[in-house]
């Protein structure tokens, strides 16, 4: 009885996970298909990868995407650290929770709302749609997530650390750079990393606020996919999967390896 | 360092961000929803929302989102429960989270091949004698792909809720003679309502606002609030109407969050 239940549970889990991964594997497998479509596997080829790497327009788009992600994550992290410190230092609970609510609006808002409202905003401010508007949007929607990642670190920091530094004559900037910043650094890195992935992953907001001349990878994939199946997208996906996998696993192993040092290793 | 100058200085860039990118966009959406295509003040956009065309679209959007949420719960709950009973929870969780890091456009694109008339699903249907079906560009493909994409966001909060249950409650229920099913029904399930509500938020609202999935594989029809907003902003350029639908979406979101939070409390 117990045994059959176990088999059922495991079987169900395996089935769901196979379905979860099937589309990704399907896409990857067909990126090596010489047949030219996602029907019938004719033979192994790297043709689509060659085509991908000789497409300079696409490589420029990849570069654009990376530049936007790196700049926006950096600026969002700086503003986010400032915001977290500012929120943490507000004494009145009422104002603090009001700021937190405002902070979280962009986190819970659907992408279409963010995209549409930013489109109105940029048009009103006379900011032309392109690199700059996309960059501003990415900074804007990444800031709240950085704040959320850093606040718990600030909260768990003992105030006596700051008091001690001040008693020893540290200036406010020194207190921040020598005491607070090192303490919250894991949160800052987590925030930066999340902002980076948010930016790389974003499609909807970028789609709304980008102009004709400027594309990021997600928008390009969308316009390619709307034209139908092209195995170049499969090849591109495979590369993106591989990078995502490497990043996530790398981040996972780094964060689990660090754990025992700070938290005493709970499993 | 309470109340110091540094913290007040730090507030400046952050407050600027709040004013320009949080408050102003919301105000602008609300303001634009009262403008017609020429920029004159009007209530007509909200009037149009009550017309049969828009009522039907909104009803469809809620209906499909509810189906996607319900299917996610039905399929996802057992997954969450079984994962919490396995030895290698960490590994299963990583495997669950990993696909959600992959851009949903690519996952949607994969279904163009899988569900295509010559794709593997149709080949399978031929073999078992059902015969080929048009699986793409209809409501079925929308529900299937949306569920596929959002199901991890139902499984994770439910899993967290199950993990939080004090095991002594389950032992107590068993000691008092409850069967496994009774224990699940009376102890475990009620204690996971919080998780289900969070999952509801995380699946229902994004499904309402999707537009790329409907564009790519649901036959380009306007069946979600998100598609309608995209249509008005980027295709017909009627920002006023798009903004009015956006206001509806924001209100629905606020109501859902308020209602689910009440239950969570």
Boltz contact constraints between the chains, C-beta under 6 A:
constraints:
  - contact:
      token1: [A, 9]
      token2: [B, 82]
      max_distance: 6.0
  - contact:
      token1: [A, 12]
      token2: [B, 78]
      max_distance: 6.0
  - contact:
      token1: [A, 13]
      token2: [B, 82]
      max_distance: 6.0
  - contact:
      token1: [A, 16]
      token2: [B, 79]
      max_distance: 6.0
  - contact:
      token1: [A, 20]
      token2: [B, 99]
      max_distance: 6.0
  - contact:
      token1: [A, 23]
      token2: [B, 107]
      max_distance: 6.0
  - contact:
      token1: [A, 23]
      token2: [B, 110]
      max_distance: 6.0
  - contact:
      token1: [A, 26]
      token2: [B, 110]
      max_distance: 6.0
  - contact:
      token1: [A, 26]
      token2: [B, 114]
      max_distance: 6.0
  - contact:
      token1: [A, 27]
      token2: [B, 110]
      max_distance: 6.0
  - contact:
      token1: [A, 38]
      token2: [B, 113]
      max_distance: 6.0
  - contact:
      token1: [A, 39]
      token2: [B, 118]
      max_distance: 6.0
  - contact:
      token1: [A, 79]
      token2: [B, 13]
      max_distance: 6.0
  - contact:
      token1: [A, 79]
      token2: [B, 17]
      max_distance: 6.0
  - contact:
      token1: [A, 82]
      token2: [B, 10]
      max_distance: 6.0
  - contact:
      token1: [A, 82]
      token2: [B, 13]
      max_distance: 6.0
  - contact:
      token1: [A, 82]
      token2: [B, 14]
      max_distance: 6.0
  - contact:
      token1: [A, 83]
      token2: [B, 14]
      max_distance: 6.0
  - contact:
      token1: [A, 85]
      token2: [B, 7]
      max_distance: 6.0
  - contact:
      token1: [A, 85]
      token2: [B, 10]
      max_distance: 6.0
  - contact:
      token1: [A, 86]
      token2: [B, 7]
      max_distance: 6.0
  - contact:
      token1: [A, 86]
      token2: [B, 10]
      max_distance: 6.0
  - contact:
      token1: [A, 86]
      token2: [B, 11]
      max_distance: 6.0
  - contact:
      token1: [A, 86]
      token2: [B, 14]
      max_distance: 6.0
  - contact:
      token1: [A, 89]
      token2: [B, 7]
      max_distance: 6.0
  - contact:
      token1: [A, 102]
      token2: [B, 18]
      max_distance: 6.0
  - contact:
      token1: [A, 102]
      token2: [B, 22]
      max_distance: 6.0
  - contact:
      token1: [A, 105]
      token2: [B, 22]
      max_distance: 6.0
  - contact:
      token1: [A, 110]
      token2: [B, 209]
      max_distance: 6.0
  - contact:
      token1: [A, 112]
      token2: [B, 209]
      max_distance: 6.0
  - contact:
      token1: [A, 112]
      token2: [B, 226]
      max_distance: 6.0
  - contact:
      token1: [A, 112]
      token2: [B, 229]
      max_distance: 6.0
  - contact:
      token1: [A, 113]
      token2: [B, 246]
      max_distance: 6.0
  - contact:
      token1: [A, 116]
      token2: [B, 229]
      max_distance: 6.0
  - contact:
      token1: [A, 116]
      token2: [B, 233]
      max_distance: 6.0
  - contact:
      token1: [A, 116]
      token2: [B, 246]
      max_distance: 6.0
  - contact:
      token1: [A, 117]
      token2: [B, 25]
      max_distance: 6.0
  - contact:
      token1: [A, 117]
      token2: [B, 28]
      max_distance: 6.0
  - contact:
      token1: [A, 117]
      token2: [B, 29]
      max_distance: 6.0
  - contact:
      token1: [A, 120]
      token2: [B, 28]
      max_distance: 6.0
  - contact:
      token1: [A, 120]
      token2: [B, 32]
      max_distance: 6.0
  - contact:
      token1: [A, 121]
      token2: [B, 25]
      max_distance: 6.0
  - contact:
      token1: [A, 121]
      token2: [B, 28]
      max_distance: 6.0
  - contact:
      token1: [A, 140]
      token2: [B, 21]
      max_distance: 6.0
  - contact:
      token1: [A, 143]
      token2: [B, 17]
      max_distance: 6.0
  - contact:
      token1: [A, 162]
      token2: [B, 1]
      max_distance: 6.0
  - contact:
      token1: [A, 172]
      token2: [B, 4]
      max_distance: 6.0
  - contact:
      token1: [A, 172]
      token2: [B, 6]
      max_distance: 6.0
  - contact:
      token1: [A, 175]
      token2: [B, 1]
      max_distance: 6.0
  - contact:
      token1: [A, 201]
      token2: [B, 103]
      max_distance: 6.0
  - contact:
      token1: [A, 203]
      token2: [B, 105]
      max_distance: 6.0
  - contact:
      token1: [A, 218]
      token2: [B, 103]
      max_distance: 6.0
  - contact:
      token1: [A, 218]
      token2: [B, 105]
      max_distance: 6.0
  - contact:
      token1: [A, 221]
      token2: [B, 105]
      max_distance: 6.0
  - contact:
      token1: [A, 222]
      token2: [B, 105]
      max_distance: 6.0
  - contact:
      token1: [A, 225]
      token2: [B, 109]
      max_distance: 6.0
  - contact:
      token1: [A, 225]
      token2: [B, 216]
      max_distance: 6.0
  - contact:
      token1: [A, 229]
      token2: [B, 112]
      max_distance: 6.0
  - contact:
      token1: [A, 237]
      token2: [B, 106]
      max_distance: 6.0
  - contact:
      token1: [A, 244]
      token2: [B, 101]
      max_distance: 6.0
  - contact:
      token1: [A, 244]
      token2: [B, 102]
      max_distance: 6.0
  - contact:
      token1: [A, 248]
      token2: [B, 101]
      max_distance: 6.0
